[in-house]
Amino acid sequence: MDIQALKDTFEFFDDWEDKYRFVIDLGKDLPTLDTSQRVDENIIRGCQSQVWLVHEFRDNTLHFAMDSDAHIVRGLISIVLIALNDRSPEEILATDIEALFEELQLLSHLSATRGNGLRAMIQRIRQVAGAAN
Amino acid sequence: MSIRADFPILQRSSRGRPLVYLDNAATSQKPAVVIDAVNNYYQTCNANVHRAAHELAEQATEAMENARIAVRNFVNATREEEIVFTRGTTEAINLLANVLSDRIKSGQDIVITELEHHSNIVPWQMLAQRTGAQIKVIAIDDYGNIDLDDAANKLTPNTAILAFTHVSNGLGSITPAAQLIAQAQAVNALTIVDGAQAALHLPLDVQALGCDFYVFSGHKLYAPTGIGVLYGRYDLLCELPPWQGGGEMIEHVSFEQSTYQLPPYRFEAGTPNIADAIGLGAALSYLQTIPRAQLVSAEDRLVTNALSELRQIPGVRIVGEPEQRSAVISFLLEQGHPNDVGTLLDQQGVAVRAGHHCNMPLMQRLGVPGTVRASFSLYNNDEDVTRLLEAVEKASTFL
């Protein structure tokens, strides 16, 4: 699924229930990280849930793999990956992920109050892209 | 009889539905009389206290000192000089952990319990690091009750301080405060009770409890944020040094040395939070105007109903089954992470807390990543319980 397909899908949702069922389904489809990768070195702790993030940089392309202990956060990670994965550092730095979340009406999940690790995760992705650039 | 009308915020909606506010253990809502008291202070008698020879300053000082008297009455202290205003529970504990430094010797024990909030753990760890003291932790059983046998083992003549919570913020356990204090006193340890959760739910009587110090926050007790209370036995407070230096806390200052005020002012350096202290006074007056005991028993009935109904929902696991419970229910939905459940409840206009509740060691002890916590207050009603149950049932269909 690409960003446009994602936006089109979200347009069909009448209420929060459809939207969150879809986000949770996205989360269920996200491959889990191996336990060897779910280690402290890769963790981003939130006060409600945590996120694990690993990456590889090959041929000017960043490949991320991420996981969380919460289903909805895993779904939101899938959306972040649709927007940012397998791209060059320049493309990643040029992507306005907040604008995408706002358009999908999911922006509150990136707010500081959520403590779900997502906000810090996006900062980490930008950091990695900045260092690779 | 409805006190809901006293709380303006309860009229609002959340996510398009009437707000169901069940996050009272995090902070309580404020009655209009408290909001008005703070407004009124700024509109009619804003001035700095304990100085300036003018009418406004007199009125501001009197209003703030009346709040101190209201707190003295609320906790049944012997005199108002035993009431120190702080920013909240956390600051009160940090104050104690600082001023008690000289009383702790290297190798002595600071005893806490597995139920403690981070704010009753970390300041003691910092004190232990400074002094070479060590932290010992009284165990709980799997239901969330303090293990009194373990308390007897941990409290020894080597114990300098016992600091424990009166009510667990994570599980709602009411701890056997009087027994713990008696055990600590038998070994001459100082006793500090974290009443952040208890002040909202239990009648307080520091003389009956016999503790040396009792701390709580205003904001969990219908008062504004940024104001809290340290109660300390007067003779003890007189022996303790100040922790912050500045205005208000001094008696005389020269470049060579300064002498300090008596308690409570010795511990209140700088301009205090006058407006919110007055707000706290208003909250305590408000509590006297409502039939509080009756409302607390109604609250207990709501919690009992919510508990038994939650148990009927497939997949729900109640975390913590203490013998004595305040108005807190922690639970998990087996299929989902607490964060998922919290988000799905929020979408239905039901405000709960999801996470570790600043109780990471307790969550580790119980082997859970966190919990969903519904916490009740005097203004919650049957409709709130119904909405909570509906929301949990619906959330369970998502996961």
Interface residues (C-beta under 8 A of the other chain):
Chain A: W16 E17 Y20 R21 I24 C47 Q48 S49 D69 A70 H71 I72 V73 H109 G115 N116
Chain B: R15 G336 H337 P338 N339 D340 G342 T343 L344 Q347 A354 G355 H356 P369 G370 F398 L399
